C-alpha cells in the first residue's frame, strides 16, 4: 500500500489543515483532527470526520494513536488500498426491510422509523422491552458496515476509571478467554475500523467491516467483551492496563507501571493538553467535566480494584447502553445477534445513576493561572499561553441554534481569512492560535479561543483583543463574501460527505450519539438539510447581521460564564513532579517489610511471566476468523486511463463521485536548489495565504470558498525502489462541483502564478505558527520526530522530508524568524525562485477523478489551465545526495515519557523484497512488540514499519517509560522469528490481517490519489498482483528467513530517541557515549 507516501505528502504540508490540537476535545469545525489517547493500533490512522451540524470525536481515549510517521511516513508500497465507490442509488429501497414481527420475536418494540434523505437511509429506533436498551438500526447500500455500543460512564474523580476500563474490557471475555481478543482481531480481520473511545462522560466501542461475516464476528467479540469481560475478575489486567507497583530487586527502587498511567504521563507533559484540561475543569467546576475521565497520573494510583469492578457493574449494563448499526447487512440479523446478549439481563437503575447534571452558569467571569513544564533554555517570558473560554448555555441547544453557532464559528475561525483568527495572529501578541472555537460534544456547548507564545507583559492584552474584536463584529457584521464563502464551504462539505478513511456510518453514529446519549432525539443531528435551508433563507431575508450579531452578544459578549486561563512556563515543574512521585514511592517502600518487598518482586515477575506467556491454542481458536477462501485473489482494480492534453500527461479515473470533480496538478521539485527545500512548506502556505495585485489574501480566500470545495498545496517525497534519486513533487490539490470546474482551474492558476510574495508581516506569522506547531509535535508526536530523523540519516528522501518537517525544519524556522526582518528581500526572492523552478508545463502531470461525463467536460478547462503555465525547459535536475550524520541521537525535551526508535536499510544487508515482508512486519508489531514493549514494558505503543521503497525497517515506541529495555526488545526480534512456531490458523490470520490493510477502505477521491502515487513511484499492476500472490502464499519459512533481515537493524541500526534528560543520562551511564545529546526544547 502507499500509506507511506500518502502520509509523507500530507504531513509535510503546513497548508492542508489548520488546527489547534488542544487535548482530545477541542477542535475547529470542519477541519481539525482530534488528539487521541488509549490502547494503540498502529495500523489505524486518525480519522478526519466531515461534519458541520455536530462536532464529534472528542474522546480522552481511543485504541488508535497518532500516526507513527507524521513527518516522513514509510510503509508498504506496491499494494492498493480498497476503494469503496459511493453508491449511485437514490434510495435505500434495495436494502433488506426491517421486519416488525421478527423484532417483536427478538424482544424489541419499534419506537420510531424515519427515512433520512441526507444519507439515503432508513433508520429505525428500537427499544429492548426487557432492559430498555435502545438500538438504532440504519439501513442503506453502504457496504462499509458499522456497529457501535456506547455507555454513559460519568467519573466521580480523576483516577481514570472509564479510561482504564475501556482498555481492560477488551482483554478477554467469557466466550473469548484469551489475554487480548482485540489483538487477535487486529491480526486476522478485514476490519475497516476497530477502536474504542473514552469521552469525558461516555465510552464507545465501534467496529466496521465491508465483509459481512467478518463484521458479525467483530460485533460478537465486542458485545461479549463489554458485557462479560474477564477484567472484573482478573487483578492482573487491572494492574497491566491501569497501574501497579513494580520492583525487580527488593533492594531496588519501586516504580509505577501501567499502560494508561504512562499514556497519561505523556499527555500531562504536553502544554496544549494541560491548557485544555485546565480550561474544561475551570468551566465545569461543579459537575463531572470538572474531573479527568482519562486519569491524572497523580490520581491514578489511588484507584482500587474494587472501585474498578463496581464501576463496570453499575454502568456497563444494557439499560445504560445505546447500540448503533449501519450499512447494507440484514437489519433483522442485527436484532437477533444483539438479543442473545440483552436477554441475559434484567432492567437496572443505571440510566438514572448515569445522568449528567448541567453546570450552572457563573454570575461573574473567572481567571485561572496554572504552570506547565518547560525547558530552562527557552525564552520563558515569551512562552505564556492564554485562552478565553465560555460556557454558552446552561442546557443543550436546539439544532437550529447549534447550526447557526457552528456557522458563526466558521465565520470567526474557520479559515485563515476569518476575522477573529486573522486579528489574533496579526496582532503580534502570540505565535499561534489555541482553543478550538465552538464545541458542542458535551451536554453544554462551549467556545474557546486564545494564543500561545505570548509575552508575559501581553497576557492581559489577549483577552482584551478577543473581546474588542467580537464586539466590533457584533456591531458591524460580516462581509457578504465571507458569508457566501462559509455557506458554500459548509454546504459542500455536508453534501460531499467525505469522511476519508473514517467510515461514514461511524461519523453519523458519533453525530447522533451527541444528542442520544443525553436522552435527546438521535434522528435530529442526522437531518441537517431543512435547518440549513432555513438558516440560508433567514440570512437572505433578514441579513446576516440580524442573524449573527445577537448570537455574539447573547452567548459570548453578555455571558458572564467566562474563564480566562493563563498557562505559565515553569522550567522546574517536570523535575518537581518527578521528585514528588519519587518521594511518594519512597514512602511506600519505607512502609513495607522485607517480606512485603520480596512478595512485590515475586509479583512483578509473575505479572511479567503472565504477560509474556502465549495464549493456549484452544483459547486462540475461540476468536472467530475468516478463511483464505473469503479473500479476493486479485488486487482491487482502479480504473486509470492515461491521456495527453497539450503535451501533458493526464491520469483519468472514471469513478462515481456524486458530481464532485477531484484533481491534482503535480510539479517536479527536482529542479530546486537544495538550500531552498526548507522554504517549500512556507512557500505552500504563502500561495494560499497571500494576495495578488488585484485581491488581498482575504478576498482570495473567500473566492476559493465561494467557488470550490477547497484548494491545498503540499510537497510529496518518497524513495523509489531501485533508484538512488528520490521522487520529489509539489502537489496542488482541489475539488469542486462539476459546474464549477472552470472556476477551480482558474483559481488554481491564480494561486500558482498571481500570488505575490510581498507581505512580510504575514510571512513572519507563518514562521511563528510553524515553529509553534513543530515545538508541540516534539512533545506529542516524538515517535514521528524520531522516525523522520532516522530516515534522514538513511536516505535522501528521508533527508528532504526532515528538512521540511523534522528537527532540522524547526532549527531552520528559528533562524528564519530573525532573518524575516533583516533580509526580507532575500527571502521574497527565494520564494519567487522556488516558483520559477517548479512551474513548467513540460514538467507537470494532472490527475483527475470524476465520472466519465465530467472527465470529458473538464478537458477544455484543463487545456486552458495548462496553456497558462510557463513553457520553461529547465537545464538539469539537481542531485540531492544529502543525509544527516549517522550517529545515535537523543533529542531531549521536557517530558515524562520517551519515544524510542531504531532503524536500518535492510536492502543494504542483502534482503530482496517479497510480499511476505508485509505479513511478517505486521505480525511482529501485533505480537512481539505488543507483548514486550506495551504489555510488559508499559509503553502506550510499540510498532514497526517497513518502507519497501527505501528498504528502511523501523522500530518505534510511543509514550514509553523505558529506553534501553525497549532497544533490547527490538534487538531480540530476529531470535523471536527464528524460534517462532506457528500453526496454520495463526498464519492464516496473519495473512488475512495484512490483506485487510492492503484492501483498506477508501472513498473515490482517495482511490484516484492512490493511483497517482503508484504512477509516480513506478508501481505497476503486474507488481501489485505479484506482491498479493506472495502475501497469500506466505509460509513459516519466510518468517524464519526474515530474521536475518531484521538482524541488520540490530547490528547496523541507527537509534534516535525523543526522551527526558534523566533517561538519556541514565542510558549514557549504562552505555557510555551511546547517544549524542541534542537539546531542542
N, C-alpha and C positions, 0 to 999 in steps of 0.2 A: 504493500500500500504506500501511498505518497504522503503519509501523515507527517513525516519529517519535513518534506519540502513545504507542505501546507503551513505547518507551524512556523517554519523559518520565514516564509514570505509574509505572513500576517503579523508575527510578533516583532519583526524588525521595524514595523511602521509605527510612527507616532501619530498617524493621521486617520487611521481606520476607526478607532474607538476613542472617545474622550470620556473617561470615567474617573471618579474619585472612589476608590475602593475602601470604604470605611466599614471595617468589620464585616459581618456577614449579612447585615441587614439594612444597609443604606446604599441606594444606587440611583443613577439618573434614569429617568423614564426613557424607554425605547433603546437604550444603548449599552448600559453598563453590564458587566459580568460580575456576579457577586463573589465575594471571598467565601471559600468553602472550607469546612473542617470536618473531620471524622475518619472512620476507617477508610484507608485508601485503596483505590483500584487504579493502578497506573494506566490501564487501557482506556479508562473513561476520561473524557475531556469536559472542561467546564462548559455548561450549556449557555447559549445566548438566546433566552426566550424572546419572542417577539410580542410585546404586549403594549397596550396603552390603557385600556379600560381599567385593568387591575395590574398593579405591580406584584411580582411574586419572587419566590426564591430568596428568602432572607434567612436561611437556616444557620443555626450555630454549627451543625454538624452534618456532614454527608460522607458517604463512603469514598467519593472521588476527591482528588486533591488537585491543586493547580498543576497544569501540565508539567511533566518532568523537564521539558525543554522549552521554556518560554522565549528564549532569545535565538537559539540556533538549533532547531529541532533535528532529531535524527530518528529514523526508524526503518521500516522495511520499504522497499522501493517498487517492486515490479508487479504489485498486485492491486487490483482495482477495488475501491470501495463500491459497495452495492448501492445503487441509486434507486430510490423509491419514487416512481413517477407520480406526480399529482394527478388525481383522477379527473377525467373529463365529465364524469357523471354529474347531473344537476340535482340528484335526489338520492335518498337512501332507500329507494324502493326495492333495489336488488338485494338488500341485506335481509337476513333471516328475521322473521317477525317475533316480537315479544308475545309469548303465549300466556294469557291471564290464568288459564286453567292450570297450566304447569306451575306458574308462580304460586298459585294457591296450594298446590300439592307440595311444593317445597317450603311452605310456611311463610310466604310473603303476601302482603297486600300492596296494591298499587296506590301510591299517594298522588302522583301527578304524571302526565305524559305530555311532552311538547316536541314539536319539530323545530330544531334550531337551524334556521336558514344560513346563519353565518358560517357554520361548519358542515352544512349539508348532512345533518344527523338527526336521528330520532332518539330522544332522551327520555328514559322512564325512571322515576324515583320510586323505589320500593321501601317498605318497612318490614323487617322481620318481626312477625307478631309475637314471638316468644320473648325476644330480648330487646326489641325496639331498635336494633341496629338498622341504619339506613344504607341503602345501596343505590347508587346512581349507575344506570346501565345505558351507555351511549353507543348507538349502532350507526355506522356508516361504512363506506367501502375503503377505508384506510387500512392497509394490511399491517401497519405498524401498531400492533395491539398493545394496550396499556392497562395495567392493573395497579391500584394503589389502595392501601389501607392506612388511615390516619386516626390517631388518638389524641384527645386533649390531654396534655401532660403538664399541668401547672406546677412549677417548682416552688418550694417554700424557702429555699436558701440557695447559696451558690456552691453547693457541694457537687453539682453536675450530675445529679441522679438521671435526668432524662437522657443526657448525652451518653453516659456510661451504659445505660440500659439499651439505648439504640445500638451501641457496639455489641452488647453482650447477647441479645436475643438471637442473633444470627450465628452464635457459637454452639450449635447443636440443639436438637429438639426431640420430642417424643418419637416421631416417625423416622427422624434422621439423626441418630445418636452418635454422630461423629463430632470432631472438635470444631470444625468450621464448614458447614454446608455451603456458606456463602462463597468460600474459596473454591469448593468443588464446582459450583455453578459457574464461577469465573473460568475455570479450566475447560469445561466441556459443554458450554451452552452457546446458542446463537443469539443471545440477548442483544438487543439494541440499547437497553438501559437496565442497570442493576444497581440499586443505590438505596440510601436511606437519609432522611433529613431530620435534624432536631432544630426546631424553631424555639423562640422564647416561650411559646405556650402550647406547642403541639409537636408530635413526632409522626413522620410519614415514611412509609415503606413502599416505593414504587418499583415496578419492573416493566419491561417491554420486550417484545419479540415479533418478528414477522412470520415465524413458524408456529403454527397453532399448537402442535404437540409440545414444542419447547415452551411456549407461553404458559400452557396449563401446568407443566412441570414446575416452572418458576412460581406460579401462583400458589401451588400446593406447598412448596417448601416455605414460602413466606408466611402463609397462613399458619402452618404448624409452628413456625418459629415465633411468631408474636403471641400466640395463644398458649403454646405448650413448650416454652424454652427450658433447656437444661440449666441455664444460668441461675435460676432461682433456687436450685438445689446444689449448685456447684460453686463452692467458695473459690476454687481455682480461677474460674472465668472472671469473677468479680475482681480478683487480685490482678489478673493479667490485663484486663481492659480498663479497670479503674485505677487502683493504686495498691501498693503493698510495700512493706519494708524489705530491703534486700541487703544481705551481707554474705560474702563468700567465706570470710575467715572471722571467727568470733572476736579476734583481736583487732580486726579492721574497722573501718568506718561504715556506719549504716547509711543507706541512701533510699530515696523514694524511687519506685519504678511503677510503670503503668502506661498504657498507650494513651489514654485520654489525659492523664496527668502531664505527660511530656508534650502532647499536642497543645494543651492549653498554656504550657510554659512558653511555647513558641508564639502563640497568639499574644500573650501578655508581654512579649518582647517587642511587639510592633507598635510604634506610636499611633498610627491610624486606628488600630484595633482598640487601643486604650482610650482614645478620644471617643470612638463610637460607643464603647461600653459606658464610659463616664456620662456621655450625653443621654443615653437611654435611661440609665438609672436615675439621673437627676430629673428627667422629665416625668418619670413614673416612680416617685419615692414610696407610694402607698399601695401599689398592687404588685403582681408577680413580675412585672417587667423591671422592677427595681432590683432584682437579683439576676444572676447569670446562669441560665439553664445549661450553658456549656461547661461551667465549672471554673472557679477561681483556684489556681494552684495552691493558694494558701488555705483554701477551704476544703478542697477535695479530700485531703487525708482525714477529715472529720466524719466522712461518710461511713456508716456501718453497714455490714451485710444485711442485718435485719431491716434497716430502713430501705435498702435497695430492694429486697424481696417484697416488702409491704407496698412499695410504690407500684411495682408491677401488678400485684394482686388488685390494687384499687383501680388503676387506670387502664390496664391492658385487658379490657373486657368488651365484648360485643356491644353492650349498652352504651359504651363510650366511644364507639368506633363509627367511622364513615368509610364506606367502601366504594371504589370507583372502577368501572370497566369502560373500555373504549375500543372501537375498531370493528373489524369485519367478521369476528367469530360469532358463534351461535349464542344469542343472549339467554337462551334457556339453559344451556350448559353452564353458563356463569352462575346462575342461581343454584343449580344442582350442586356444583362444587362448593360454593360458599355455605350452603345449608348444612353440609356434612359437619362443618365446624360450629356454626352458630347454634345448631340444635343441641349441642352438648352443654349449653349454658342456660341459666335462668336470668331473668332481668335483675339488674343491680341498681344501686343508688349513685353510681359513678357519674352520670350526666349532671346531677345536681352538685356533687362534690367538686367537679372539674370546671364549673362555670367560671369565666373570667370576669372579675369585678372591674368596672371602669375606674380610672384615675380621676378624681375631682380636680377641676381647674383651679389654678392658683389665683389669688387676689392681687398679687404683685410679682414682678419679674425676680429672678434669682440669678446670682453669679456663683460659679464654681471654679476653683483653681486646683489642678492636680499636677503631678510630675510624671515625666516619662523618662526611660533610660536613654542616655546619650553618651557619646564619646567625649572625652575631655579635649580632644584635638580640634573639635569643631568650634566655630564662632557662635557660641551658645546664645549670645544676646540676639542673634538673628534667627533663632530656631524655635520660637514660640508658635503655638497653634491656637487659633481662635475659631470657635464655631457657635453660631447663634441658632437656637433650636426652639421651635414652638410645638406645643400640643394643640392641634387645631380645633378639637371638639371634645366634649365630654361623653359623646356617644358615636356609634358608627354613622356615617353619612349616607344619604340616598345616592343612587347610581348617577343621577344627573349632576348633582353637586360634585361628586367624585370625578366625573368625566371633565367637568368644567375646571376643576382644580388641577387635574392632570394636564389639561390643555394649557392652563396658566403656567404650570411648572415647566412645560416645554418652551413656552414663550420666554420665561425668565432665564432658563438654564440649559435648554436642550441642545443648543449649537454654540459654536464659538462667537457667533454674532448676537447671541441673546443678551439683552441689556444688563441684567444683573451680573451674569457671568463676565461679560466684557468689562463692565465698570470695575469690578473687583480686581480682575487681572491687570487692567491698565492703570490701576491706582498706584502701583509700586509698593503697596503695603505688604505684599506677600508673594511667594513664589508659585503657589498652585492652589487650586480650589480644594476644600474639604467639605463634607456634607453632601448628602445625596438628593437634596431638594425634597419633594414630597414623597412620603412613604405611607402606604395605606394597607400594609400587610397585617398589622396587628389590629386589635379591637378598635383603637382610636388612631386617627391619622396624625402624622407629624410633618413638619417642614424644617429642614436644617441646611445651613449654608455658612461658609467661612473660608478662612485662608490658613495655609501653613507657610513656614518660612517667614514669620512675622518678627520684626524687631521689637524688643522689649518696650521701647518707647511708643510703639504704634498699636499696642494691643487694644486700647480703648477706641482707636480710630476705626477699627474694622467694624465693630457693631454700629458705630455712628454712620459709616458709609452704607452699610446694608439698609439701615432704617431710612436714610435720606433718599437712597435710590428707589426703594419701594414706594416711599411717599410721592416722589416725583412721577413714578409710573402710574400710581393711582390717580394723580391729578391730571396727567397729560395723556394717558392711554398709550397704546402700542401702534406702531407704524402699520398701515394696511397691508404692505408687502410681507411684513413679519407674520401677520395673522394668516394670510394666504399660504405662506410657506409652511407654517406649522400645521395648518389644516391638511395640506397636501401630504406632508410627511406622515402625519398620524393616520390619515385615511389609507394611504398607500401601504403602510406597514400592516394595518389591520386586514386589508384585502389580500395582500400578498401572503400573509400568514407564514412567513419564512422563519421557522424555529431552528434552522441549521441542523445540527446532528441531534438536537433535543427533540424527542417525539412530540408531535403536535398534540396528541391526546394527553400527554403529561402536562404540557403547557396549559391546556384547558382545565385539567384537574386542579392544578395549583391555583389557577384563577378562580375557579368555582369554590375551592376549599377556603379561600379568603373570606367568604361570606358564610358558607355552610358550617364551618367549624364553630361559628358563633350563633348557630341555630337560626340563621337568616336564609333567604331564598338562594339555593345553589344554582338555579337556572339564570338568575338575573345577570351575573357577570359574563355569561356566555353570549348575551344578546345585546351587542353594542350598536347595532345598525340604527334603531329608532332613536335612542338617546343622542347619537352623533348627529343624525339628521335634524333633530330638534334643536341641538346646540347651534348647528350651522344656520338654521332658519332664524334663530333668535339673534345671532350675530348680524345676519343680513338685515333683519327688521329693526333692531334697537341700536345697532352699532356695537363694536367690540368694547368700547369704554364702559357702556352701560352694563355689560356682562361681567367684565373682569375687575374693574375698579372696586365695586362693592365687595368682591371676594378678597382682594388685597386688604381692604380696610377691616372687614369683619374678622377674617381668620388670622391676619398677621399684625397689621398696624395697631388695631384696637384690642388685641388679645394679650391679656396680662400673663398668660401661662407661657412665659418666655424664659429660657435658661441659656445663659451665655457661659460657655465652657472655655477656660484657658488652660492649655497644657504647657507646662514649663519644662525645658530640658534640664535633666539632672545627671551629671556625669557619675555620680556616686550611687544612684538608685539601684543599678544592676548588682553592684557589689554588696549593697546593704541587703537586698532581697536574698542573695545567696548566703550572706552571713547569718541572716535571720533563720533561713531554712537549716543551715548547718547547726546553729545553736539549738533549734528545736530537736533535731536528730540526736545531738549530743545528750540532751536531757532524756530523750527516750532511751538511749543506750545506758545512761547512768542509772536509770530506774530498773534495769534488767539485771538479773542474776547471771552467773556464768552458765547455769543450766538453760536459762532463757535464751542467751546468745547462741549457745550450741544448738538449741532447738531451731532458732531462726536460721542459722546457717544450713541446718539439715532441710528446713522447709524451702529455703531458697533453691537448694539443689534439687529437691523433689519437684518443685514447680518447673524448673528448667528441664528436667528429665521428661516430665509430662508434656511440656510444650514441644519437645524435640522427638517424642515417640510417635511414629506414624499411626494413623488410624488402622484398625484391622480391616482386612479385605471385605468382610461381611458388612461392616458399617459403611464403607465407601460405596458398596453396591446398592445401598438403600437409597442413595440420591438418584432420582430418575435422570436419564440422559437419552440423547438421540443415538442413532447408529450412523455409520458412514453411508448407508443407503438413503438417509434423509438429506444428504449433502449434494448439491449440484456439482457435477463433474467439470463444468466449464465455468470460466470467469464471467462475470456479468458484462454483457456487451454494451458499450457506449457508442451510439451512432456518431460517426465522425466523417464528414466529407471535407476534403482539402481542396479549397478553391483558390483562385487568384483574382485579385481586384487591383488594377493599376500596378501590376507587378509585385504586389504584396500578398504573401500567403495569408489566407483566411480559413481558420478551422470552424466548421459549422456543425452544430449538434442539434438535430431536429428532435426536440422533446416538447411535450405539452407543458407550458409554463403559465397557463391561465392569462395569456395576453401580456405577460411581462417579458421584456427583452433584456437579457443579461449580456454584457460584453466586457472583454478585457483587451486593452491595447498594450502590447509588450515591447519594450525598447531594450536593446543590448547595452549593458553597462560596461562592457569590457574595453571601451574606448576612453573611459575615465582615467585621469591620473590617480595614482594610488593615494596621494595625500588628500584628495578630495572625498574619499569614501566616507569618513566620519561625518561629513556635512550632509550626506544624502537624506537621512531621516528628517533633518530640519528643512532641507530643500522640498521634500514631500509636503511637509506641513505648510511651508510658505506658499506653495502653489494653491492650496485650498484656503489659506487664511490671510492672504494679502490681496490688494486690489489691483485693478487695471487703470489705464489712464482715463477711462470713462466711468468706472464704478469703484467705489471703495469696497473693502472686503465684506462689509455688512450687506451691501446691495448684491454682491456676487453670491454670497452665501444664501441669501433669501431667494435669488433667482434659481439657484440649484434646487432649493427646497420646493419652490413653486412648480418647477417643470419636470423634475426627475424623482426617482426613489433614492438618489444619493450617488456621490462620486467619491472614490477613495484612491489614494496613491501610496504605493509601498514598494520597497525593494524585496527581491527574491534571490536567495543564493542557495546553491547546493553543489556538493561534489557530483561528478559524473563518473560512473564506474568505467574504468579503463582509460580515463583521460586525466592528465595532470592538471590542466586548467579547469577552473570551476565554471558552472553555469551561474551567471550574474545578470539579472534583469531588473528593470523598473516596470512595474505593472500599474496601469491606470484602469480602475475598475468602475463600472457604472451600471445602473439599471433604470428602466423607465417603462411606463405603459407603452404599448405598440404605437399608439398615435403620437407619442412624444419622442420617438427615436431621433427625429431630426434635431429636436432641442438638445437631446442627450449628447449627440456627437458635436453639435455646435458648442456646447458648454465645455465638453472635454477639450476642444480646441482652444477655447478661451483660457481655461486653466493652464494648459500646457504652454501656450505661446504669448498670451497677452498679459498675464500677471506680471507685475513689476516688483522687483526686489529692492524697494526703496524705503520701506517702513522700518526704520532702525529700532524704534521702541517696541514694536510688535515682535520683531525677531528676538529682541532681548527677553521678552516674555516667554517665547518658545523655548529658549535656552534654559531659563529658570524652571519652567514647568517640566521639561525633560529631565533636568538634574534632580528635581524633587521626586519624580517618578522612579528614576533609577535608584535613588537612595532608599526609597520604600521597597523596591524589589530586592535589594540586598538583604533586608531583614526577613521579608516574607516569602521570597522565592529563591533562597540561596542555592537550591538544587539546580535551578536554571542557570544561575551565575556560574556555578561550578562546571556544569556541562558545557556551557559556551566557552569557558576558559580552557578546558581540556581540549575541546575541538580546535580552538585557535592554536594550540600547541602541536596539533597533529595533522592539519591540512589547511590549504589556502581558503577554501570556502568557509571553514570554521573561523579562520582569522578575519575574513571580511565581515562575517556576522557579528563577531565580538567587537569589531571596530564600530559597529552600528547599533550595538545593544548589550554590551557587557561592561566589565570594569574599565576597559580601555576607553569605551564611549563616555563613561562617567568622568574619567580623567580629562578627556577632550572637552567635555562640556564645561568643566570647572575652569579650564584655561580659556575657553572661548568666551565665557561670561565677562572677563576683563577686556578681551580684545574687541568686543562689540563697540565699546565707547572709544577705544584707541585707534581701531583700524576698520571702521565700518565700510569704507570704500573698498578695502581689500576683500572683506567678506562678501559684500554685494557682488563684486566682480567674480569671485569664486562661484557663487550661486549661478550667475549667468553662464559661467564656463561649463558648469555641470549641464545646464540646459542645452547648450550648443553641442556638447559631447554626446548627448543622448538622442536628441530629436532628429531623426532622419527616416524618410520613407524607405530607404534602402536597407535599414537595419531595424525593421519593426515587424510585428506579427499581430494579427487580430484574431480574437476568439469570440464566437457568437453562439449563444444558447437561446433558442426560441423554437416555436413550431415552424414548419416549412413555409407557410404563407408569410409569416413575419420575418423570417430569414430573407426571403426573396424581396420583400418590401424594404428591408434595411439596406440593401446593397447600394442603392444610389446615394444614400446618406454616408455610408462608409466610404464610397468613392470620393465624394466631395471632401470628407474629412482627410483622407489620405492625400488628396491633391493639395491641401493647405499645408501639409508638412514640408519642411525643408528637404531638398533633394540632395543632401550632403553625402559625399563619399569620403569617409574618414580614412586617414592614412594607414594605420595599422593598430591592431589590438595591443593593449598593454599587457605585459606579463607580470601578474601579481604572484610572485613566488615568496610570499611572506608568511612567517609563523612566529608565534611567541616562543621564547626560550623554554626548553622542555623540563625545567626543574619542577619538583614537587612544590606546592604552594599552599599557604594558609591565608585566606582573606579574613582578617579579624574584624568582627563587628560586635557591638554590644547586644548579645543575645544569650539566652539561657539554654539553647539547643543548637545542634550542629547540622550541617548538610555535607555529607561525605561522598566524594566522587573518586572514581579511578577508571582510567580508560586507556585503550591501546588500539592500534590498527592491526587487526588480525590477518588482513591480506598480506601485510609485510612479513607475517610469520608463516606464510605459505598456504593459508586457507583459501579454498576455491568455493565460491558461492553455490549453495544448494538451498532449495526451498525448505529443507528440514531445519535450517538455521532459525527460521521464524518460529517453528514449533518449539524448538529447544530453548531459545532465549525467553519465550513466553512462559514455558514450564519452569525455568529457573526462577523467574520472578514470582510465580504463583506457589512455589513450594519452598525451595532452599532459602531464598531471600525473605519471603514472607515469614517463614518459621524462625529463622535465625536473627534477622535484623529487626523485624517488627514484633513478633510474638514473644520471643525470649529476650531480644535486645531492648525492647521497649520503645523503639522508634515509631513514629507515626506511619512511616512507609519505607520500603526498600524495593528497588526495582532495577531492571537492566533494559537497555535499548541497544539494538543493532542497526546501524545505518549501512545498508547494503550498497549505497552509492560510494561511500568513502572507505568502508571497511572498519569503521570505528565501532568497537564494542564498549559500552559504557555501563558502569555500576553507579547507582546513586542512592542516597538515603535522604529522608525528609524528616525534619524535627527529631533529631536523633540525639539521645543523651550520651552516646558513645562516639569514639573517633577511631582509635587503633583497633578496638574489638571489631568494629564494623569492617575495617580493611582486612582483618584476618578472615572474616566470613567470605568476603569477595575472593580472597586468595585460596579459599578452600573449595571453590566451585568446581574446579577440574576434578578433584578427588571425589566430590559428590557425584559427578556424572559417571566417573569410572566405576564407582561402587553401586550405581543405580540398578535396581531390579524393578521391572515394570510389567504388569500383566496386560493383556490385550484391551481390557476395559479402560485402564488408565491411559494407555497410548491413544486409544480412540478418542477419549475425552480431550486429550491434548490437541489432537488434530482438529477436532470439531471446534474447539475454542478458538484456534488460530483462524480457521475459515470464517468464524463469526467476526473476527477482527477484519479480515480481508474483505468480506462482504458487508462492511459496516453500512449502516443506514445513511442515505444521503438524499437530499432533495435535488431537483433537476439542475439548479444553478451550480451546486457543488459538484454534481456529476460532470457538467461541462468544464468546470475549473480543473477537476482531477484529470480529465483527458488532456487538457492543456499542459499540465505538469508532466504527464507521461511523455508528451510530444517534446517538451523542452529537454527532458532528461534522456531521450532516446530509448524509452521503454516500449517495445513492440508488443503486439497482440500475441505473437508467437512466444515471446519470453513469458508473458503473463500465463499462458496455457502451460508452458513447461514448468514454471515455478509451482503452479497449482498442483500439477501431477506429482511433483516432488514432495509437496506438503502432504498430499493424500497417501503417499507411499512411504512416509517417514517410519523408520524402524528403531528399535532399541540400539542397534549397532551405530546408527547415526548419532545418537546421544553420546555414546561412549567415545566415538571418534572426535566429536566436537570438543571433548575435554582438552585436547592438545591446543585447539584454537583459543580456548578460554585461558589456558595457561600463559599465553602470550601477554595477557593483561596482568597476570600475577608477576611474571618475570620482567616485563619491559614497560608496564603501565605507568602512566603519569597520574599523580594524586593532586587533586585540588579540593580543598575543603573550605567552606564558609563556616566559621566557628568562633566560639568565645575565646578571649585571651587566655583564660585559665586552662581550658582544654588543650589549646595549642602549646602552651608552656609545658604542660604535663606530657604531651606527646613527644616534644623535643627533648625532654629529660630522659624519657624511656628510650627513644631512638635519637641520639644526638645529631643535630643538623638535618633532621629528616624533612622538615618543612621550612621553606623560605617564607618569612612572615611579611605580609603586605597589609598594612593598616589602611582601610578605605574610609571608614566612618569614625 
